[in-house]
């Protein structure tokens, strides 16, 4: 009878096909809510391997279910969408794809966040587990999610009946390829990815001629005071031990140098790790925008809109402890603690919506020698492109093998025989 370790050892039997699939997927990225080609490729393979497949959940979402006797039900998730980024890696399989975005604009498209790695690894794990049913028992659920980058893909699947399409999971598990030496797998208990909210503030003034500012209420000055004052929320209203980020990424106002406009628009992004801090910061943003508007003599209150919200990812302690033990047993000193990340994800919406505990871990995607050199020189940030960069390209191996093994080992912690 095979074991989970035996399943992992059979990776060589799928490596060539997996790498070919990965190259093809990298060359054919699709924007959020447009993942039709990717979803079809996933569904075709899952059906061929004996999974019960449901497609078009939340638009282009795909699930596969394999029942293999009594036992736990484990959900493994991968995201499928790419980004509106022009690839500059120079790889022989670099993307030259273009697409039309949600606003009707033509844009280059690239898998700049590693979702092609995620899909390839989950398909690899699905195949190896399906081909070795004597090594495990229980129910395996694999979920390929659209629109992670827009933060609404997981919610869309839930709203479209995900809970009715799959057995209720006892645990949900996911991973992300990150900057770090390829071959490593790292976990973290508690908050691991921040919640994220974008906020749009429209402030109102009274426009006029730039030569007669005394007859106006200048919304540009008002926006500038708000932008400066917002920086005091983290530095003066939160304890130094509480991590948080607030960035004003855009201020738009006016059309000409000698015209004072009627309105100005600020767009900002915040990252937090607790519900309490998130609520405090949102309230502070509202308070500051309104107070500065009053101080400037604005004719009416500002309009404040929260959009593109991502949930906090906070790993269950018991689940993560079990996961980390399984990773240590298999990967040895190639596993450790994942640093707190300021990036955000919507993975946690799935287990939260299904009422299941979860854990989410990171795998390294950087060439190990390049990583060692950059660390020694103190040039990691400058020499190693991160996620969302046009230069982001995980080294193919051992990244794919490690990501595939991590998913198998993680599932096996709950699906072991005996």
N, C-alpha and C positions, 0 to 999 in steps of 0.2 A: 504494500500500500504506500502511495506517495505521501509526502508531507509538503507543507507550504514552502519549505526551503528547496525541495525538489522542483517545485513549480518555477521558482525564481531561477534555478539553475538551467532551466530549459529555454532561457531567453534567446540563446543562439539560434533556435529554430524559427524565430520570428524577426530577428534583427534586420536582415536585408529588406524584407517587405515593409517593416515599420519605417526604416530610414527612407525608403522610396516614397511611402505615403507622406511622411513629414515634409520632404522636399516639395512634393506636389502641393500640399496644403499651404506651405509657406509661400509658394508662387501664386496661389489663388486665394488670397485673403478676402474676407467679406465684412462689410460694416455691420454694426449692431442692427438687428431686426432684418438683415438681408442674407442670413447664413444658409441659403437654400442648397447650394452645392455641397457645403460642408455637412449639413444635416443629412442629405441624401447619401453621401459617402459613408457616414457613420451608420445610418439605418441599414444600408445594404450589408455591411459587414456583420453587424449584430445579428441580423436575421440568419445569415449564413452560418453563424456559430451557435445557433439554437436559442437565442434570447427571444422572449416575448417582447415585441417592439411596439411602442406607441410614438407616433410622430405628430408634428404640428402643434405641440403643446405650447401655449403662449406665443404662437407664431411659428417659430422654427425649432422649438425644443424637441429633444428626442430622449426617450427613456428605454432601457432594456431591463428585463427581469429574467433571472435564471433561478429556478427553484431546485434545490438539491437536498431534499430531505428536511428533517426537523432541525431546528436551531435558530440562531439569531438572524435578523435581517439587517444587512449593512448597505448603506447608500454611499456610493462614490461619485463625485461630481467633477466635471471639467467644463470650462467656459469656452465658447467657440469664436467670438467676434474679434475683429481686428480694428485698427485705428486709422484715422485720416492723416497718415504720415507718409512722406516720400522716402523710400528706403535708400540708404547711402552706404550699405555695408560692403558692396562690391562682391558679394558672394555669387557663385555661379548659379545659384538658385534664388537670387534676390527677386523680390516682387517688382513687377512693372505695372501692376493692376491699377485701374482707375474705376471710380464708382460715382454715383450721384448721391449726395448725402440727403438728410431729412429736409434740408432747406432748399433742395433742388440745385445745389452747386456741385460742379465736377471736382473731384479730389483724388489724389493718389491714395492708395491703401496699402498698409503694411501690417504684418503681425509683429508689432513693436513691443508687445507685452508678454509674449511667450505662450499665448493661448494655443498656438499650433503644437507646442510641446505638450501642453496639458491634454489636448485631444488625442495626440499620438500615444501618449503614455497610458491613458485610460483605455484606449482601444487595445493596446498591447496587453494590459492586465486582464481585460475582458476575455481576450482570446486564450491566453494561457490558462486562466481559471476554467474556462468552458471546456478546454481540451484535457483537463486533469481533474475531473469531478471526484475521483477517489481521494484527493488530497484535502477536501474540505466538505463541510455540510452546513446547510442553512439556506438562506435566500440572499442572492446578490442583486442589488439594484444599481444600475449605472445611469447617470443623468448627465446629458450634454446640454448645457444651458446657453441660450442666446443672450445678447445685450447686457453683458456685465459692465461694459465700459460706460453705458448710459445709466446704469444703476437701477434699471427697471425690469431686467430679464427674469430674475428669480420671482419677483412679485407677479409678473405676467404669467408665469407657469402655474403659480399657486392659484391665481384668479381664474385660470382656464381649466381647473379641475385636476391638478397634479395629484392631490391626495386620493382621488378616486382611480387614478391610472396606475398606481404602484402600491405594493404592500406597505404598511406602516413601518418605517425603519426604527430599529432599536438604537442606531447610531448613524450619524452622517459625517463623512470625512472628505477633505479636499486638500489640495496642495497648490503651490505657486512656484514657478521658477524665478529666482532672484539673483542679483549680483552676489557672488560668493563662489568658492572653489567647487567646480563640478565634481560630483561624487559624494557630496555631503548632504545630510538630511537633518534639519533642525526643528525642534518643537518649542512651544512656550505655553505655560499655564496662564489662564486669565486673558486680559486684553492683549491682542497681538496686532490687529489692524485697527486704525482709528475709524470712528464715525466721521462722515464728511457732509458738510452742507454748503451749498453756494447761496449767496444772498444778493439780491438786486435791490438797491436803494435809489429811488428817483426823488430828487429834491427839486423844489419849485422856487423860482425867483420871479423877477420882473425885468424883462429884457429892455434893451435900449442901445443908444449910441455909445461906443467906447469912449468918446470924448466927454460924455456927460454922465459919469457913473453915479453922481449924486441923485439922479432920477431913477435909479434902478435898484433892484435887490440882486446882487451878483451870485448866481448859483455855482459858478466856478470856484469862487472864494469859499462858499459854503461847503462844497464838496471837498475842497482841500483841507479845511478844518476838521471835517468828519474823518477823512482818511488818516490824519495825524492822531486825532483823539482815539480812534479805534485801536491804535497800537498800545494804548495804556491798559486795555482789557487784560491781556495776558501778563504784561509787566507789572501791573499795579493792583489787579483785582483777583488774581489767582495765586495760590501758594506756590513758591518756587519749586516745590516737589511735584506739582501737578502739570504734566506735559500737555501742551495745547499749541496750536498754530492758528494765526489769523493773518491772511494775506489779501491786500487790496490789489486785484489783478488788472482792473480796468476802470478808467474814468473817461467818460465821453461827454462832451459838451461843445456847443457852438459850431459855426461854419466859417468864421472869418475873424481876423485879428481885431478888427475895430467894431465888432458887434457883440454886445453882452447878451447871451441867450436867455430864454425863459426857464430852461430846465437843465439839469445835469444828472447823469446816471453813473453810479458806482457799482461795480460787481466785485464781490469778495468771496473768499473761501475760508472755511474754518475746519479744523481737525481736533477732535476731542476723544477722550477715552472713558468718560463716565457720563451717564445721563444727567447728573447734577451739573457738571461743568458745561455740557452742551446747552442746557436750559439757561444757565447763568449767562453764557456768552450771547445767546440769541436775545435775551432780555436786555443785556447791556448795549448791544448793537442798536436795538430799537430806541432805548433811552437816549443814547448819544445822538442819533440821527434827529430825533425830535427836538432835543435840547438845543443843538446847534442851529436847527431851523428857526426856533424861537429867537435865539440870540442874534440871528441874521435878519430878523424881521420878515421871514418868508411869508407869502400870502396864504399858504396852506401847509398842512402837515405832509411829511414825506410818505411815499408809498414804499412799503417794504415787502419783498417777496422772497420766500425760501424755496429753493428748487434744487434739483439734482442731488437729493439726499441719499447717502449711503449709510447702512447700519454699522454699529460697532461689531467687530468680530472678537468675541471673548471666549476662549477655549474652556470647555468643561474640565474641571480638575481631575476627576476620576478617569474620564475618557483619555485625557492627554497623558496621564501617568501610565495607563495601560499601553498606549501607543508608543510612548517613549521607551518603555521597557522592551517592546517588540523590536523597535528600531535599534536599540543598543545590542540586543541579541544578534541581530542580523548584520548591522553595519559597523559595529564596534566603535572605534574612535572617530569614525566619520560622521557621527551624530553628536549633537550638543544642543545648546539653548539658542533659539532664534531671538535676535534683538527686537525690541519693540519697533514696529513699523508705523510710519506716518501715512503710508498708502492706505487705500480703502477698497472694499470689496462688497458685493451684495450676496456672497455665498451664504452668510448666516441667516438671510431671509428664508432660505429653504428649510433648514432644521427648525427654526423658530416657528414658521408657519405649520410645520408638520408635528411639532411638539416632541422633537428628538434632541438629545444632547449631541454635541459635535466637537470636532477639533480640526484645526487647519494648520498645516505646516509648510515650511519652505525647503526647496531643494536648490543647490547651487547650479549656476549655468555658465560660470566663467572658467576659461582654461586655467588649470591649476597652477601651471608655471607662471602665466601672466599674473595671476592673483598673488603668488608669493613675491614676485618682483615688485609689484605695485605696493604691497604691504611694506616690504623692506625699504622702499623709497618714499613711503608716505604719499603716494600719488594715486590711491584707489579712486578718489572722486574725479580726478582729471583724466586718468588713463583708461578707466573701464566704463564704457557706456552703460547707463542704467535703463530700466524699463521706461518705455515711451520715447526713447531716443531713436532717431533715424539710423543710428549705428548699432542698436541693440540686436545682438545675434548670439544666442546661447551656443556654446560649442556642442556639436551634435552628440558626441560621446565623450565621457560616459553619462551625459545628462539624460538621454532617453532611457538608457538601461537603468539608471538610478531611479528615475521617476516611475518607471514601470514596476521595478522591484518594490519601491516604497508603497505603492498602492496595493500590491499583492500582500506584502507583509502586514500592512495596516488592516486590510480586510481579514486576513488570516488570524489576527489577534482575537477576532470574534467568531470566525467560521472554522476554527480548528476542529478536527475530529477527536473524539475521545474526551 
